[in-house]
Amino acid sequence: MAGKTPAAAIDAYLRPLRQTIRCVCAQHYAYLYRGQPDDSGLYALVLNRGYPVPLRRQDGRRLLFHVRQQFRVVEAEIPGSPYKVTTAAYLYGIETPEASEVISFHWNPHGLGKVTTPHVHLGPAVVHPDALARDLHIPTGRVSLESVVRFPITELGVIPQLPDWEDMLLHNEELFNLWRTW
Amino acid sequence: MATRLAQQNGIRELTREEGRELFEQEARERLHMSGDEFKRRWQAGELDPEDLNVRMVAMLLPLSP
């Protein structure tokens, strides 16, 4: 997902991300907001202006979904497309409507947390507060947004919002794997 | 709030001012402090980086350099 200009590279990066999000988020909520870069070239990206997005489940209940990323534009060394985007950090989370964490996927290699490698948290909605797993940083590989979006559909009974969600997630995951540098 | 790049493709580009407003809103709603206070306390190591709300706001720090 490279581009002739930084703006084109960002556009090429964000379009499939937004398609991926549409697989579980209703059109009304599926807006990605990205800011201008900071002094180090880091961009922030957030779904739905930071408000949690409701996911509809087959049993009529709802979950809430968060998507936040940081990314930067780097040189691609591809003829005709000298720029591409690389993910710098992510925070994807699923909560109950009462804002109780179900699961969240974190990675921030430059963060101040005690674990800077990719990991997952199991929240109080699924783990008893006294359980050993409550505050664990369970290691993962760096996960794609596609795999995170697939998870509530296949495991938590969330209703997909697009009929071709499986193909779309597969396609966008292939793009992600093709261009990933980590 | 007006956005510079509008709603096509479901992607909105915030101006610097809009980004600062969003960061301020996040800090106030999640942690009941101003964006400036968050940045000061974050840089001073006074906020718990394991707190989910702190992490959520910290992810948006590039919006308000």
gemmi code that builds the backbone of each chain (N, CA, C; Angstrom):
import gemmi

chains = {
    "A": [
        ("MET", (0.838, -1.190, 0.000), (0.000, 0.000, 0.000), (0.874, 1.242, 0.000)),
        ("ALA", (1.528, 1.429, -1.111), (2.437, 2.548, -1.258), (1.765, 3.643, -2.084)),
        ("GLY", (2.425, 4.798, -2.138), (1.861, 5.902, -2.891), (2.938, 6.822, -3.425)),
        ("LYS", (2.529, 7.643, -4.408), (3.473, 8.596, -4.994), (3.783, 9.733, -4.043)),
        ("THR", (2.850, 10.025, -3.156), (3.031, 11.087, -2.168), (2.691, 10.522, -0.789)),
        ("PRO", (3.114, 11.179, 0.279), (2.691, 10.712, 1.610), (1.176, 10.639, 1.739)),
        ("ALA", (0.473, 11.624, 1.191), (-0.989, 11.615, 1.296), (-1.576, 10.419, 0.558)),
        ("ALA", (-1.012, 10.096, -0.610), (-1.509, 8.941, -1.362), (-1.228, 7.645, -0.616)),
        ("ALA", (-0.078, 7.575, 0.030), (0.248, 6.373, 0.804), (-0.712, 6.211, 1.982)),
        ("ILE", (-1.030, 7.321, 2.635), (-1.969, 7.261, 3.760), (-3.344, 6.810, 3.278)),
        ("ASP", (-3.756, 7.351, 2.156), (-5.055, 6.973, 1.600), (-5.077, 5.483, 1.271)),
        ("ALA", (-4.001, 4.997, 0.656), (-3.924, 3.578, 0.291), (-3.912, 2.683, 1.522)),
        ("TYR", (-3.410, 3.201, 2.619), (-3.376, 2.432, 3.872), (-4.745, 2.428, 4.561)),
        ("LEU", (-5.397, 3.586, 4.570), (-6.622, 3.710, 5.355), (-7.848, 3.108, 4.677)),
        ("ARG", (-7.874, 3.120, 3.364), (-9.078, 2.597, 2.683), (-9.387, 1.150, 3.063)),
        ("PRO", (-8.429, 0.240, 2.957), (-8.758, -1.133, 3.381), (-9.043, -1.252, 4.868)),
        ("LEU", (-8.407, -0.413, 5.685), (-8.715, -0.449, 7.122), (-10.180, -0.104, 7.362)),
        ("ARG", (-10.632, 0.888, 6.640), (-12.015, 1.304, 6.820), (-12.982, 0.215, 6.314)),
        ("GLN", (-12.626, -0.423, 5.207), (-13.439, -1.545, 4.722), (-13.506, -2.643, 5.779)),
        ("THR", (-12.373, -2.917, 6.389), (-12.309, -3.952, 7.423), (-13.242, -3.604, 8.576)),
        ("ILE", (-13.205, -2.363, 9.002), (-14.049, -1.937, 10.114), (-15.526, -2.030, 9.758)),
        ("ARG", (-15.841, -1.756, 8.504), (-17.243, -1.839, 8.073), (-17.811, -3.250, 8.177)),
        ("CYS", (-16.926, -4.239, 8.232), (-17.415, -5.616, 8.352), (-18.189, -5.845, 9.649)),
        ("VAL", (-17.890, -5.054, 10.690), (-18.623, -5.215, 11.951), (-19.323, -3.943, 12.421)),
        ("CYS", (-18.954, -2.809, 11.864), (-19.521, -1.539, 12.328), (-20.538, -1.012, 11.328)),
        ("ALA", (-21.654, -0.570, 11.843), (-22.661, 0.034, 10.978), (-22.080, 1.282, 10.317)),
        ("GLN", (-22.590, 1.575, 9.147), (-22.099, 2.703, 8.356), (-22.010, 3.980, 9.179)),
        ("HIS", (-23.005, 4.198, 10.017), (-23.104, 5.444, 10.778), (-21.899, 5.672, 11.695)),
        ("TYR", (-21.301, 4.577, 12.158), (-20.191, 4.699, 13.113), (-18.812, 4.507, 12.488)),
        ("ALA", (-18.786, 4.008, 11.274), (-17.517, 3.526, 10.702), (-16.707, 4.648, 10.061)),
        ("TYR", (-16.423, 5.669, 10.841), (-15.590, 6.767, 10.350), (-14.258, 6.771, 11.085)),
        ("LEU", (-13.218, 6.808, 10.307), (-11.872, 6.890, 10.861), (-11.418, 8.338, 10.847)),
        ("TYR", (-10.913, 8.794, 11.984), (-10.403, 10.160, 12.104), (-8.892, 10.090, 12.259)),
        ("ARG", (-8.219, 10.829, 11.417), (-6.753, 10.868, 11.573), (-6.307, 12.313, 11.625)),
        ("GLY", (-5.302, 12.538, 12.464), (-4.826, 13.897, 12.646), (-3.651, 14.218, 11.761)),
        ("GLN", (-3.053, 15.351, 12.044), (-1.818, 15.750, 11.380), (-0.636, 15.119, 12.134)),
        ("PRO", (0.496, 14.990, 11.487), (1.629, 14.344, 12.161), (2.237, 15.232, 13.239)),
        ("ASP", (2.785, 14.593, 14.286), (3.520, 15.364, 15.280), (4.939, 15.636, 14.757)),
        ("ASP", (5.781, 16.179, 15.594), (7.114, 16.577, 15.148), (7.974, 15.400, 14.695)),
        ("SER", (7.650, 14.211, 15.173), (8.422, 13.027, 14.785), (7.806, 12.300, 13.595)),
        ("GLY", (6.712, 12.856, 13.048), (6.054, 12.228, 11.910), (5.029, 11.180, 12.284)),
        ("LEU", (4.664, 11.140, 13.554), (3.700, 10.149, 14.034), (2.273, 10.677, 13.885)),
        ("TYR", (1.411, 9.827, 13.342), (-0.008, 10.172, 13.186), (-0.834, 9.364, 14.192)),
        ("ALA", (-1.939, 9.944, 14.651), (-2.918, 9.207, 15.452), (-4.148, 8.946, 14.602)),
        ("LEU", (-4.705, 7.764, 14.796), (-5.909, 7.349, 14.070), (-6.893, 6.805, 15.088)),
        ("VAL", (-8.155, 7.209, 14.984), (-9.145, 6.740, 15.956), (-10.487, 6.546, 15.262)),
        ("LEU", (-11.177, 5.511, 15.680), (-12.489, 5.211, 15.120), (-13.559, 6.036, 15.820)),
        ("ASN", (-14.470, 6.595, 15.030), (-15.679, 7.234, 15.560), (-15.374, 8.318, 16.604)),
        ("ARG", (-14.344, 9.125, 16.329), (-13.968, 10.236, 17.217), (-13.672, 9.774, 18.649)),
        ("GLY", (-13.338, 8.515, 18.798), (-12.993, 8.017, 20.126), (-14.162, 7.420, 20.883)),
        ("TYR", (-15.359, 7.579, 20.378), (-16.516, 6.991, 21.049), (-16.598, 5.504, 20.705)),
        ("PRO", (-16.905, 4.666, 21.677), (-17.008, 3.236, 21.375), (-18.144, 2.963, 20.398)),
        ("VAL", (-17.881, 2.033, 19.502), (-18.859, 1.706, 18.461), (-19.639, 0.458, 18.880)),
        ("PRO", (-20.969, 0.517, 18.841), (-21.748, -0.666, 19.221), (-21.676, -1.754, 18.163)),
        ("LEU", (-21.469, -2.981, 18.641), (-21.510, -4.158, 17.777), (-22.754, -4.954, 18.164)),
        ("ARG", (-23.557, -5.322, 17.193), (-24.799, -6.049, 17.481), (-24.531, -7.547, 17.494)),
        ("ARG", (-25.013, -8.202, 18.534), (-24.854, -9.651, 18.628), (-26.140, -10.358, 18.220)),
        ("GLN", (-26.001, -11.617, 17.872), (-27.160, -12.394, 17.428), (-28.175, -12.596, 18.541)),
        ("ASP", (-27.745, -12.540, 19.793), (-28.678, -12.722, 20.903), (-29.350, -11.412, 21.314)),
        ("GLY", (-29.121, -10.355, 20.535), (-29.772, -9.079, 20.800), (-28.967, -8.154, 21.688)),
        ("ARG", (-27.950, -8.689, 22.346), (-27.122, -7.835, 23.200), (-26.070, -7.126, 22.353)),
        ("ARG", (-25.362, -6.242, 22.975), (-24.362, -5.458, 22.249), (-23.015, -5.537, 22.935)),
        ("LEU", (-21.996, -5.270, 22.140), (-20.652, -5.047, 22.658), (-20.188, -3.703, 22.119)),
        ("LEU", (-19.110, -3.210, 22.676), (-18.549, -1.938, 22.219), (-17.136, -2.179, 21.696)),
        ("PHE", (-16.772, -1.423, 20.688), (-15.514, -1.666, 19.979), (-14.719, -0.371, 19.902)),
        ("HIS", (-13.406, -0.479, 20.198), (-12.490, 0.657, 20.077), (-11.390, 0.325, 19.081)),
        ("VAL", (-11.010, 1.287, 18.308), (-9.849, 1.132, 17.424), (-9.006, 2.398, 17.508)),
        ("ARG", (-7.756, 2.231, 17.892), (-6.804, 3.353, 17.892), (-5.486, 2.851, 17.337)),
        ("GLN", (-4.879, 3.681, 16.545), (-3.571, 3.332, 15.983), (-2.686, 4.559, 15.967)),
        ("GLN", (-1.396, 4.301, 15.930), (-0.432, 5.318, 15.535), (0.310, 4.755, 14.335)),
        ("PHE", (0.589, 5.618, 13.385), (1.321, 5.173, 12.201), (2.224, 6.289, 11.717)),
        ("ARG", (3.153, 5.930, 10.848), (4.009, 6.943, 10.221), (4.241, 6.587, 8.773)),
        ("VAL", (4.589, 7.589, 7.985), (4.911, 7.402, 6.575), (6.412, 7.206, 6.461)),
        ("VAL", (6.809, 6.169, 5.740), (8.231, 5.872, 5.566), (8.528, 5.711, 4.077)),
        ("GLU", (9.809, 5.685, 3.751), (10.194, 5.473, 2.359), (9.936, 4.021, 1.978)),
        ("ALA", (9.393, 3.836, 0.771), (9.008, 2.493, 0.348), (10.040, 1.838, -0.550)),
        ("GLU", (10.879, 2.633, -1.189), (11.871, 2.115, -2.128), (11.214, 1.274, -3.216)),
        ("ILE", (10.068, 1.735, -3.665), (9.354, 1.077, -4.756), (9.287, 2.073, -5.914)),
        ("PRO", (9.766, 1.706, -7.099), (9.731, 2.649, -8.219), (8.314, 3.163, -8.471)),
        ("GLY", (8.182, 4.466, -8.532), (6.885, 5.078, -8.792), (6.028, 5.251, -7.559)),
        ("SER", (6.355, 4.601, -6.483), (5.584, 4.714, -5.235), (6.549, 4.781, -4.060)),
        ("PRO", (7.140, 5.940, -3.857), (8.236, 6.016, -2.883), (7.819, 6.096, -1.420)),
        ("TYR", (6.530, 6.115, -1.140), (6.089, 6.235, 0.254), (5.141, 5.098, 0.627)),
        ("LYS", (5.212, 4.697, 1.871), (4.240, 3.747, 2.396), (4.024, 4.044, 3.878)),
        ("VAL", (3.002, 3.427, 4.426), (2.657, 3.638, 5.840), (3.043, 2.401, 6.635)),
        ("THR", (3.601, 2.625, 7.792), (3.876, 1.520, 8.706), (3.174, 1.792, 10.033)),
        ("THR", (2.574, 0.762, 10.581), (1.906, 0.897, 11.877), (2.958, 1.057, 12.969)),
        ("ALA", (2.736, 2.002, 13.882), (3.689, 2.252, 14.961), (3.182, 1.759, 16.311)),
        ("ALA", (1.880, 1.654, 16.466), (1.285, 1.171, 17.719), (-0.194, 0.912, 17.457)),
        ("TYR", (-0.785, 0.035, 18.262), (-2.236, -0.151, 18.147), (-2.849, -0.441, 19.495)),
        ("LEU", (-4.120, -0.153, 19.595), (-4.933, -0.493, 20.762), (-6.335, -0.786, 20.235)),
        ("TYR", (-6.692, -2.057, 20.243), (-8.019, -2.483, 19.803), (-8.719, -3.109, 21.002)),
        ("GLY", (-9.939, -2.701, 21.261), (-10.598, -3.217, 22.453), (-12.062, -3.527, 22.240)),
        ("ILE", (-12.544, -4.528, 23.002), (-13.962, -4.876, 23.014), (-14.424, -4.821, 24.457)),
        ("GLU", (-15.544, -4.112, 24.682), (-16.093, -3.934, 26.020), (-17.562, -4.320, 26.026)),
        ("THR", (-18.089, -4.510, 27.231), (-19.532, -4.652, 27.376), (-20.153, -3.253, 27.332)),
        ("PRO", (-21.481, -3.177, 27.186), (-22.128, -1.849, 27.212), (-21.898, -1.109, 28.531)),
        ("GLU", (-21.558, -1.846, 29.583), (-21.276, -1.200, 30.878), (-19.812, -0.777, 30.969)),
        ("ALA", (-19.124, -0.824, 29.837), (-17.712, -0.422, 29.756), (-16.784, -1.336, 30.527)),
        ("SER", (-17.184, -2.579, 30.690), (-16.308, -3.573, 31.300), (-15.509, -4.257, 30.184)),
        ("GLU", (-14.212, -4.247, 30.335), (-13.341, -4.772, 29.287), (-13.555, -6.270, 29.084)),
        ("VAL", (-13.723, -6.668, 27.832), (-13.781, -8.090, 27.473), (-12.394, -8.552, 27.068)),
        ("ILE", (-11.864, -7.912, 26.053), (-10.534, -8.254, 25.570), (-9.962, -7.033, 24.865)),
        ("SER", (-8.670, -6.858, 24.967), (-8.035, -5.784, 24.212), (-6.672, -6.237, 23.729)),
        ("PHE", (-6.334, -5.736, 22.571), (-5.093, -6.076, 21.898), (-4.214, -4.831, 21.898)),
        ("HIS", (-3.048, -4.938, 22.497), (-2.174, -3.763, 22.645), (-0.823, -4.019, 22.007)),
        ("TRP", (-0.296, -2.990, 21.439), (1.116, -2.998, 21.057), (1.585, -1.546, 20.994)),
        ("ASN", (2.561, -1.212, 21.798), (3.150, 0.120, 21.731), (4.633, 0.016, 22.087)),
        ("PRO", (5.466, -0.191, 21.074), (6.894, -0.415, 21.359), (7.588, 0.786, 21.971)),
        ("HIS", (6.981, 1.966, 21.854), (7.591, 3.169, 22.414), (6.810, 3.690, 23.617)),
        ("GLY", (5.888, 2.886, 24.108), (5.055, 3.331, 25.217), (5.762, 3.228, 26.557)),
        ("LEU", (5.078, 3.693, 27.587), (5.650, 3.686, 28.925), (5.184, 2.497, 29.743)),
        ("GLY", (4.346, 1.656, 29.142), (3.871, 0.485, 29.869), (4.993, -0.510, 30.110)),
        ("LYS", (4.758, -1.430, 31.049), (5.836, -2.362, 31.387), (6.030, -3.428, 30.322)),
        ("VAL", (5.045, -3.588, 29.439), (5.180, -4.536, 28.334), (5.030, -3.760, 27.026)),
        ("THR", (6.063, -3.766, 26.232), (6.029, -2.999, 24.978), (5.913, -3.906, 23.756)),
        ("THR", (5.894, -5.203, 23.979), (5.682, -6.138, 22.872), (4.182, -6.404, 22.726)),
        ("PRO", (3.751, -6.935, 21.582), (2.310, -7.149, 21.385), (1.739, -8.123, 22.413)),
        ("HIS", (0.578, -7.790, 22.935), (-0.038, -8.657, 23.942), (-1.542, -8.443, 23.965)),
        ("VAL", (-2.204, -9.315, 24.680), (-3.646, -9.212, 24.828), (-3.984, -9.177, 26.310)),
        ("HIS", (-5.023, -8.422, 26.655), (-5.553, -8.376, 28.016), (-6.935, -9.018, 28.020)),
        ("LEU", (-7.186, -9.844, 29.014), (-8.532, -10.347, 29.249), (-9.122, -9.531, 30.384)),
        ("GLY", (-10.275, -8.950, 30.143), (-10.819, -7.995, 31.101), (-11.780, -8.611, 32.093)),
        ("PRO", (-12.258, -7.805, 33.021), (-13.156, -8.292, 34.077), (-14.475, -8.838, 33.563)),
        ("ALA", (-14.828, -8.547, 32.331), (-16.077, -9.101, 31.796), (-15.957, -10.596, 31.536)),
        ("VAL", (-14.723, -11.088, 31.401), (-14.553, -12.513, 31.115), (-13.665, -13.216, 32.145)),
        ("VAL", (-12.976, -12.452, 32.980), (-12.077, -13.047, 33.964), (-12.415, -12.466, 35.331)),
        ("HIS", (-12.572, -13.327, 36.295), (-12.884, -12.865, 37.655), (-11.765, -11.937, 38.147)),
        ("PRO", (-12.125, -10.869, 38.871), (-11.090, -9.920, 39.329), (-9.971, -10.559, 40.135)),
        ("ASP", (-10.268, -11.654, 40.799), (-9.238, -12.318, 41.601), (-8.459, -13.373, 40.822)),
        ("ALA", (-8.853, -13.611, 39.576), (-8.205, -14.679, 38.817), (-6.791, -14.276, 38.418)),
        ("LEU", (-5.955, -15.280, 38.258), (-4.568, -15.040, 37.904), (-4.453, -14.311, 36.574)),
        ("ALA", (-5.362, -14.605, 35.664), (-5.263, -14.042, 34.316), (-5.681, -12.576, 34.251)),
        ("ARG", (-6.182, -12.038, 35.346), (-6.792, -10.708, 35.308), (-5.841, -9.622, 34.811)),
        ("ASP", (-4.643, -9.604, 35.297), (-3.738, -8.511, 34.935), (-2.575, -8.964, 34.052)),
        ("LEU", (-2.772, -10.077, 33.408), (-1.682, -10.598, 32.591), (-1.567, -9.862, 31.261)),
        ("HIS", (-0.342, -9.776, 30.777), (-0.083, -9.321, 29.409), (0.243, -10.579, 28.621)),
        ("ILE", (-0.738, -11.126, 27.973), (-0.561, -12.409, 27.303), (0.065, -12.158, 25.936)),
        ("PRO", (1.247, -12.703, 25.702), (1.945, -12.351, 24.466), (1.240, -12.868, 23.220)),
        ("THR", (1.310, -12.049, 22.182), (0.761, -12.416, 20.870), (1.793, -12.007, 19.836)),
        ("GLY", (1.589, -12.432, 18.617), (2.292, -11.771, 17.535), (1.625, -10.430, 17.312)),
        ("ARG", (2.138, -9.655, 16.414), (1.451, -8.409, 16.061), (0.235, -8.779, 15.229)),
        ("VAL", (-0.919, -8.402, 15.706), (-2.150, -8.863, 15.069), (-2.642, -7.837, 14.056)),
        ("SER", (-3.274, -8.348, 13.029), (-3.878, -7.467, 12.035), (-5.235, -7.001, 12.542)),
        ("LEU", (-5.659, -5.858, 12.066), (-7.008, -5.398, 12.410), (-8.044, -6.384, 11.860)),
        ("GLU", (-7.723, -7.011, 10.750), (-8.659, -7.981, 10.164), (-8.914, -9.142, 11.130)),
        ("SER", (-7.858, -9.628, 11.764), (-8.059, -10.753, 12.683), (-8.824, -10.305, 13.926)),
        ("VAL", (-8.625, -9.066, 14.326), (-9.369, -8.540, 15.479), (-10.842, -8.384, 15.130)),
        ("VAL", (-11.135, -7.924, 13.937), (-12.529, -7.762, 13.510), (-13.195, -9.121, 13.307)),
        ("ARG", (-12.443, -10.084, 12.846), (-13.005, -11.428, 12.640), (-13.386, -12.071, 13.982)),
        ("PHE", (-12.626, -11.769, 15.018), (-12.817, -12.407, 16.322), (-14.232, -12.238, 16.891)),
        ("PRO", (-14.778, -11.041, 16.981), (-16.132, -10.932, 17.552), (-17.207, -11.572, 16.676)),
        ("ILE", (-16.958, -11.671, 15.385), (-17.948, -12.326, 14.521), (-17.949, -13.828, 14.769)),
        ("THR", (-16.761, -14.418, 14.778), (-16.694, -15.878, 14.861), (-16.773, -16.393, 16.295)),
        ("GLU", (-16.395, -15.566, 17.285), (-16.318, -16.054, 18.654), (-17.341, -15.445, 19.603)),
        ("LEU", (-17.825, -14.262, 19.282), (-18.706, -13.573, 20.233), (-20.110, -13.342, 19.681)),
        ("GLY", (-20.389, -13.922, 18.537), (-21.738, -13.835, 18.006), (-22.134, -12.482, 17.470)),
        ("VAL", (-21.146, -11.680, 17.095), (-21.466, -10.368, 16.528), (-21.921, -10.535, 15.076)),
        ("ILE", (-22.940, -9.786, 14.717), (-23.520, -9.891, 13.380), (-22.676, -9.076, 12.401)),
        ("PRO", (-22.171, -9.719, 11.350), (-21.420, -8.946, 10.356), (-22.316, -7.946, 9.645)),
        ("GLN", (-21.716, -6.848, 9.249), (-22.481, -5.780, 8.612), (-22.405, -5.820, 7.093)),
        ("LEU", (-21.528, -6.645, 6.564), (-21.403, -6.767, 5.108), (-21.532, -8.234, 4.732)),
        ("PRO", (-22.248, -8.534, 3.645), (-22.451, -9.941, 3.281), (-21.153, -10.644, 2.870)),
        ("ASP", (-20.213, -9.885, 2.329), (-18.959, -10.495, 1.855), (-17.822, -10.278, 2.850)),
        ("TRP", (-18.156, -10.240, 4.131), (-17.151, -9.907, 5.143), (-15.977, -10.881, 5.165)),
        ("GLU", (-16.259, -12.174, 4.935), (-15.157, -13.140, 5.000), (-14.143, -12.881, 3.899)),
        ("ASP", (-14.652, -12.696, 2.683), (-13.750, -12.436, 1.554), (-13.012, -11.117, 1.747)),
        ("MET", (-13.732, -10.118, 2.246), (-13.095, -8.816, 2.423), (-11.982, -8.874, 3.474)),
        ("LEU", (-12.242, -9.554, 4.563), (-11.207, -9.665, 5.594), (-10.006, -10.462, 5.091)),
        ("LEU", (-10.283, -11.519, 4.343), (-9.175, -12.297, 3.777), (-8.345, -11.449, 2.819)),
        ("HIS", (-9.036, -10.733, 1.950), (-8.341, -9.902, 0.966), (-7.497, -8.828, 1.655)),
        ("ASN", (-8.092, -8.143, 2.613), (-7.361, -7.061, 3.276), (-6.235, -7.601, 4.161)),
        ("GLU", (-6.433, -8.779, 4.692), (-5.364, -9.388, 5.477), (-4.185, -9.768, 4.576)),
        ("GLU", (-4.490, -10.185, 3.368), (-3.412, -10.481, 2.416), (-2.640, -9.214, 2.079)),
        ("LEU", (-3.369, -8.122, 1.892), (-2.698, -6.835, 1.649), (-1.798, -6.471, 2.819)),
        ("PHE", (-2.347, -6.629, 4.010), (-1.597, -6.323, 5.231), (-0.308, -7.147, 5.297)),
        ("ASN", (-0.432, -8.438, 5.030), (0.751, -9.306, 5.100), (1.748, -8.997, 4.000)),
        ("LEU", (1.248, -8.566, 2.858), (2.125, -8.241, 1.735), (2.989, -7.027, 2.051)),
        ("TRP", (2.397, -6.037, 2.746), (3.080, -4.768, 2.948), (3.691, -4.610, 4.320)),
        ("ARG", (3.410, -5.511, 5.204), (3.909, -5.330, 6.569), (5.436, -5.378, 6.567)),
        ("THR", (5.991, -4.591, 7.429), (7.450, -4.573, 7.565), (7.875, -5.096, 8.925)),
        ("TRP", (6.894, -5.612, 9.689), (7.218, -6.119, 11.018), (6.556, -7.443, 11.241)),
    ],
    "B": [
        ("MET", (-18.346, 20.504, 14.607), (-16.951, 20.705, 14.246), (-16.774, 20.430, 12.749)),
        ("ALA", (-16.248, 21.384, 12.022), (-16.026, 21.174, 10.602), (-14.766, 20.347, 10.403)),
        ("THR", (-14.767, 19.528, 9.410), (-13.577, 18.755, 9.094), (-13.101, 19.125, 7.713)),
        ("ARG", (-11.770, 19.104, 7.548), (-11.196, 19.571, 6.302), (-11.465, 18.590, 5.173)),
        ("LEU", (-11.192, 17.360, 5.444), (-11.471, 16.343, 4.442), (-12.737, 15.641, 4.881)),
        ("ALA", (-13.713, 15.662, 4.049), (-14.999, 15.238, 4.531), (-15.198, 13.745, 4.482)),
        ("GLN", (-16.392, 13.366, 4.194), (-16.845, 12.049, 4.581), (-16.619, 10.996, 3.520)),
        ("GLN", (-15.968, 11.343, 2.440), (-15.804, 10.340, 1.406), (-14.926, 9.210, 1.917)),
        ("ASN", (-15.285, 8.040, 1.591), (-14.559, 6.829, 1.990), (-14.570, 6.599, 3.489)),
        ("GLY", (-15.339, 7.375, 4.227), (-15.409, 7.157, 5.662), (-14.156, 7.542, 6.415)),
        ("ILE", (-13.326, 8.368, 5.815), (-12.068, 8.780, 6.456), (-12.063, 10.301, 6.568)),
        ("ARG", (-11.786, 10.782, 7.749), (-11.803, 12.232, 7.962), (-10.455, 12.691, 8.476)),
        ("GLU", (-9.941, 13.678, 7.800), (-8.658, 14.256, 8.195), (-8.916, 15.473, 9.069)),
        ("LEU", (-8.387, 15.443, 10.278), (-8.578, 16.550, 11.205), (-7.491, 17.599, 11.008)),
        ("THR", (-7.874, 18.843, 11.102), (-6.875, 19.899, 11.161), (-6.164, 19.811, 12.519)),
        ("ARG", (-5.083, 20.576, 12.669), (-4.389, 20.548, 13.967), (-5.319, 21.001, 15.090)),
        ("GLU", (-6.100, 22.029, 14.813), (-7.004, 22.536, 15.841), (-8.062, 21.488, 16.196)),
        ("GLU", (-8.602, 20.838, 15.180), (-9.595, 19.790, 15.438), (-8.970, 18.628, 16.209)),
        ("GLY", (-7.726, 18.318, 15.866), (-7.030, 17.261, 16.596), (-6.845, 17.615, 18.062)),
        ("ARG", (-6.456, 18.860, 18.321), (-6.290, 19.295, 19.717), (-7.616, 19.211, 20.470)),
        ("GLU", (-8.696, 19.608, 19.790), (-10.014, 19.552, 20.436), (-10.391, 18.113, 20.794)),
        ("LEU", (-10.096, 17.193, 19.870), (-10.435, 15.796, 20.136), (-9.605, 15.258, 21.309)),
        ("PHE", (-8.320, 15.614, 21.330), (-7.458, 15.167, 22.428), (-7.950, 15.725, 23.762)),
        ("GLU", (-8.303, 16.985, 23.754), (-8.821, 17.632, 24.966), (-10.092, 16.920, 25.446)),
        ("GLN", (-10.970, 16.638, 24.513), (-12.221, 15.953, 24.835), (-11.944, 14.589, 25.453)),
        ("GLU", (-11.019, 13.846, 24.878), (-10.686, 12.514, 25.384), (-10.132, 12.582, 26.810)),
        ("ALA", (-9.194, 13.512, 27.032), (-8.591, 13.621, 28.360), (-9.649, 13.985, 29.404)),
        ("ARG", (-10.547, 14.878, 29.042), (-11.567, 15.315, 30.005), (-12.581, 14.200, 30.268)),
        ("GLU", (-13.030, 13.528, 29.192), (-14.088, 12.534, 29.378), (-13.565, 11.264, 30.039)),
        ("ARG", (-12.351, 10.866, 29.733), (-11.830, 9.613, 30.288), (-11.139, 9.793, 31.637)),
        ("LEU", (-10.498, 10.947, 31.816), (-9.655, 11.088, 33.016), (-9.950, 12.359, 33.801)),
        ("HIS", (-10.915, 13.136, 33.352), (-11.327, 14.336, 34.076), (-10.162, 15.297, 34.288)),
        ("MET", (-9.388, 15.460, 33.278), (-8.303, 16.451, 33.332), (-8.169, 17.068, 31.950)),
        ("SER", (-7.503, 18.203, 31.889), (-7.324, 18.856, 30.596), (-6.261, 18.116, 29.782)),
        ("GLY", (-6.234, 18.414, 28.501), (-5.209, 17.820, 27.662), (-3.813, 18.238, 28.088)),
        ("ASP", (-3.659, 19.488, 28.461), (-2.344, 19.964, 28.921), (-1.920, 19.263, 30.210)),
        ("GLU", (-2.884, 19.073, 31.111), (-2.542, 18.381, 32.354), (-2.144, 16.942, 32.068)),
        ("PHE", (-2.869, 16.306, 31.149), (-2.496, 14.931, 30.794), (-1.067, 14.891, 30.271)),
        ("LYS", (-0.747, 15.778, 29.347), (0.604, 15.761, 28.759), (1.666, 16.005, 29.831)),
        ("ARG", (1.409, 16.960, 30.715), (2.388, 17.260, 31.764), (2.580, 16.060, 32.685)),
        ("ARG", (1.480, 15.470, 33.126), (1.578, 14.347, 34.064), (2.114, 13.092, 33.385)),
        ("TRP", (1.793, 12.930, 32.094), (2.313, 11.785, 31.333), (3.835, 11.890, 31.219)),
        ("GLN", (4.290, 13.071, 30.844), (5.735, 13.256, 30.681), (6.470, 13.156, 32.012)),
        ("ALA", (5.787, 13.497, 33.097), (6.402, 13.410, 34.423), (6.315, 12.005, 35.015)),
        ("GLY", (5.670, 11.095, 34.302), (5.540, 9.730, 34.796), (4.545, 9.595, 35.928)),
        ("GLU", (3.604, 10.519, 36.016), (2.639, 10.503, 37.119), (1.373, 9.714, 36.812)),
        ("LEU", (1.222, 9.268, 35.569), (0.025, 8.518, 35.189), (0.389, 7.052, 34.998)),
        ("ASP", (-0.546, 6.181, 35.348), (-0.300, 4.742, 35.266), (-0.474, 4.270, 33.822)),
        ("PRO", (0.604, 3.887, 33.160), (0.464, 3.465, 31.758), (-0.256, 2.140, 31.598)),
        ("GLU", (-0.529, 1.450, 32.715), (-1.289, 0.201, 32.633), (-2.794, 0.441, 32.711)),
        ("ASP", (-3.179, 1.645, 33.058), (-4.603, 1.997, 33.104), (-5.121, 2.135, 31.679)),
        ("LEU", (-6.221, 1.448, 31.382), (-6.717, 1.429, 30.007), (-7.089, 2.823, 29.515)),
        ("ASN", (-7.711, 3.617, 30.369), (-8.094, 4.956, 29.935), (-6.869, 5.837, 29.674)),
        ("VAL", (-5.845, 5.660, 30.483), (-4.597, 6.399, 30.250), (-4.004, 5.996, 28.907)),
        ("ARG", (-4.004, 4.699, 28.647), (-3.473, 4.221, 27.367), (-4.278, 4.753, 26.185)),
        ("MET", (-5.594, 4.770, 26.378), (-6.459, 5.242, 25.284), (-6.132, 6.694, 24.934)),
        ("VAL", (-5.955, 7.511, 25.957), (-5.647, 8.926, 25.701), (-4.231, 9.060, 25.145)),
        ("ALA", (-3.307, 8.296, 25.710), (-1.914, 8.395, 25.259), (-1.766, 8.059, 23.774)),
        ("MET", (-2.616, 7.162, 23.292), (-2.542, 6.824, 21.863), (-2.829, 8.033, 20.981)),
        ("LEU", (-3.516, 9.019, 21.536), (-3.891, 10.187, 20.739), (-2.936, 11.363, 20.934)),
        ("LEU", (-1.856, 11.152, 21.647), (-0.890, 12.243, 21.880), (-0.415, 12.927, 20.588)),
        ("PRO", (-0.237, 12.202, 19.492), (0.192, 12.920, 18.278), (-0.803, 13.983, 17.797)),
        ("LEU", (-2.042, 13.915, 18.271), (-3.021, 14.928, 17.862), (-2.724, 16.287, 18.487)),
        ("SER", (-1.963, 16.280, 19.567), (-1.748, 17.520, 20.295), (-0.277, 17.672, 20.683)),
        ("PRO", (0.592, 17.816, 19.668), (2.036, 17.869, 19.960), (2.423, 19.134, 20.711)),
    ],
}
model = gemmi.Model(1)
for chain_id, residues in chains.items():
    chain = gemmi.Chain(chain_id)
    for i, (resn, *xyz) in enumerate(residues, 1):
        res = gemmi.Residue()
        res.name, res.seqid = resn, gemmi.SeqId(i, " ")
        for name, pos in zip(("N", "CA", "C"), xyz):
            atom = gemmi.Atom()
            atom.name, atom.element = name, gemmi.Element(name[0])
            atom.pos, atom.b_iso = gemmi.Position(*pos), 0.0
            res.add_atom(atom)
        chain.add_residue(res)
    model.add_chain(chain)
structure = gemmi.Structure()
structure.add_model(model)
structure.setup_entities()
